[in-house]
Structures are given as structure tokens and as C-alpha cells.
Amino acid sequence: MAIFYVPTDGPLIATEDHGRDLIGEAFASAADLVVIPAARLSPEFFRLGSGLAGAILQKFTNYQLRVAIVGDISAYTEKSAPLRDFVAESNRRGDVRFLASASGPNPRILG
């Protein structure tokens, strides 16, 4: 499995175009999985009503790329039951995973 790691440093991923750019980079790397630091995602991504998360993640799914969003998102999930449900459902399905960290033999799955 080839993994494309989005750098920790860089501008926020805040638009659908940013998501498409990541897909292009993942394909250029022949990746099957894209690892995105949660800190790189715009706060709007975590506000489900904005539609940003759905739009970006659907594009990854359409291109058959798996996604791991890694980092502490508790500030968002504590305030939003729908987001908690979305995270839990995503982790159950497996194409999109939310992980507290990617270190260690068994990364801790959120949700």
C-alpha cells in the first residue's frame, strides 16, 4: 500500500479545490491512502452544515482513495453530536478514518 502524507505545515485545506489538489498529488505518488493532519483542515470542515467535509471526502471516495485524518478533533466533536456520529460511522465503514494519532502498532480510532 502506498501512502501519501500531507505535510503538517502548510495552508489550511479549506475548499473543494484544495481537496482536488490533494487527490492529484496522491495520484502522482501512486498512493492508495492519504493521511491528512487534522490541523491542516479548516474549522469549516468540522462544521458539517458547511458541506465541506462531505464534498471533499466524497471526491476521495469517487477516486477510490482511502483517507486517514489524524489528530485531536475533540474540540469539534465535543460540541457537535452530528460530527461525533459522522466520525463513528466513517470509522465503521473504513474508507475514511479519524485517528487520534498514527503512532504505535495500533493507532487509536476516534468515535
N, C-alpha and C positions, 0 to 999 in steps of 0.2 A: 504494500500500500504506500503510495506516495502522498506526502503531507506538505501542504503549503502553509507556512506560518506567517500570518500577518504581523509585521513588526509592532512592537509595543509602542514605539514612538511614531508619531505621525498625526496627520489631521483626523478629525472625527469622521466616522462613516455616518453621513447624515442625509444622504439622498439615495434614490434608486440607482442613479448613475454611479455612485461610489460602489454600490453592490455589483453592478455590471463590470466595473473596472477590476474588482477582486476576482470575479469569475474569469475574466480574460487572463489575469496573472496566474490563476490556478491552472487554467488550461495550458498556458505557456510552460508551466512547470510539470505538466502531465500529472497533476495531483488528483487524488480521489477524495481527499479530506482537506478542508480549510479550517484552520484554527485561528479564531479571532479573539483577541483580548477584549474583555467586556469594557475596559476603559476606553477603547477606541470607538465604541458605539455611542452615538448621540443619545442624550436623555430621551429624545422623542422616540427612539427605537423601543424603549421600555414603556412608553405610553401607548398601549395597544390601540386606542382610539385614533391615533395618528395614521395608522395603516402602514407605517414604515417597516416594522418588523415583518409583517405579512408579505409585503411587496418584495422585500429583499430576500427573505428566506424562500419564498415561492420560486424566485429565479434560480436559486441554488438547486432546489429540488427539480425544477424543469430541466436543468443541465446535468442532473444525476450526480451532483456533488454533495457530499456529506459536510456538515458544519458542526464544529465544536466552539461554543462561546465560553471562554474561560475567564473566571474572575468572580469577585464578590458582587452580586447584584441584590443583596439583601435590602439595601436602601430602597430599591424599587419594589421588590416582592412583598415587603412588609406593609406597603401602602396600597397594594393592589391585589385583591383576590383573583380577578381575571388573569393577571400576569402570572400569579402562582400556579393557576390551573393550566395556563399555556405552557409554562416551563415543565410541569409534571407530565402533561400529555406529550410534549415534544420528546422528553426523555424516554417515555414509554415506546414511542414509535421508532426512535433511533436515528432518523436521518439528520435531525438537529438535536444536539445535546448541549445542555448547560452544565458546566462543571465548575465547582468552586476552585479547583486547581488541577493542573495537569501533571503534577509531580507524584512520584511514588508508583508502586506497582498497580494500585487500584485507585485511580482518580475518583474523588468524591463527586457523585452526581447530585445536582440540586433538584429539589422538588420532592 
